[in-house]
Amino acid sequence: MNLTIRGVNYQPSDETRDFIDKKLKKLSFADDYLHDLEIAITRESKGIGYHIDARLHFAWKKEKVVSQDCYQLYEGIELIADKIQAQAKKEKEKTMGL
């Protein structure tokens, strides 16, 4: 799986990238069919907090997007990792009939 992490109004640190990598270890079950994962972290210009979008690209040319708004970045990363995992399982079950 190819992972791309980018920031909007925010520069992800190496520590943040390592944390994301650690949280996405539980996605190893999807390596065969989840080809690309793009994560965009936006620091909100109004108010406090972050908006995280994850775009999942599946082997069968399907694309899904999950989003999370949060005040604490690392809490948001944990929540988006859970959403990514759930979406990958759901899409596999729907497509492969497992």
N, C-alpha and C positions, 0 to 999 in steps of 0.2 A: 504494500500500500504506500502510495506517495502522499506525504503529509506536507501541506503548505500552511504556514502561520504568518499572518500579516496584521499590522496594526493600522488603525485610522485614528489620527490625533493621539497616537500612543505608539511607543516603540517597545515591543515585547523583549524583555531581558532574557538572558540565557537561563536564568533560574525559572522564569515563567515557561520557557520552551521545554525545559527538563521536566517540569511539573506536568505539562500537557502530555509529554511522551509517557510519563509514568502512569497517568490516568488512562491513557489509551492502550496500555498493555492488555487490558481485558478485551480488546477488539481482535485479538489474534485469531479467534474463530472465524472471522470474516475476511481473512487475507486472500482467500481464493476468489472472492467475488466483489470485494470493496477495493476498487483500484486506486481512487484518489479521494483525499479528504482535504478540503480547504477550510481553514478556520480564520475568521476575521474578527478581531477584537477592536471595538470602537469605544473610545472614551467619550462619554456624552459631554457635549459642550455646555448644555444647560442642565443644571442639577448635578447631582453626584452619582457616579456609577458607571457601569459598562454595559454594552450590548454585544453579545457574542453570537455570530452566525456560523453555522457549520454546513458546508455543502458536500454531500456524499455522492460520489459517482460510482455506479455499480457496473459490473461487467456486461450486463444486458442493456446498456445505454440508458438506464434510468437514472434520474437525478432527484435527490431529495434534499430539502433544507430544513434544519432545525435551528431555533433561536432561543436565547435566554437573556433576560435583563437581570442585572444584579448590582448591588452596592459594593460588594467585596469581590475582587477579581478571582481569587482562588476558589471561593465558594461557587462562583459562576462557572468556573472551569469544571468543577466536580459535577455540577448539575448538567452542563452540556455534554459531558462525557457519558453520563447515564442516558441522556436522550439519544445520543449517537448510537450507543449500544442497543437500546430498545428499537430504534428505527432500523438498524441493520438486521436484527433478528426478525422483526416484523416483515421486512421486505424479502428476506430469504424464505420465510414460511409462505408468503403470498406467491412468490415466483416459482419456488422449487417444490411447493406442496409438501413441505416437511413438518 
